[in-house]
């Protein structure tokens, strides 16, 4: 079995994908909040939040590659940074970052269990 197939078979990949999928929804829902409540320019809010939401969805599909988990970690930092535009995203970004870290930890634990 190839390394990419082994990663795809790891249950953590599904968990990481689910985290990114839910995160994309939350980030997309931050767009109207940024525009109406925080009075951020619509183009800026749509570009930043929309771009991050699309990046989350793309990253969920790219998790079969070894570089995708570190890239997803960088994405988590960028999501936290959206808090400068919508302050509640500081909290939500930390929550998703914690879920991301937990999924990575569980993935390593599952990989060790599969080796036995």
Buried (B, 14 or more C-beta within 10 A) or exposed (E): EEEEEEBEBBEBBBBBBEBBEBBBEBBBEBBEBBBEEEEBEEEEBBEBBBEBBEBBBBBBEBBBEEEBBEBBEEBBEBBBBBBEBBEBBBEBBBEBBEBBEBBBEBBEEBBEEEEE
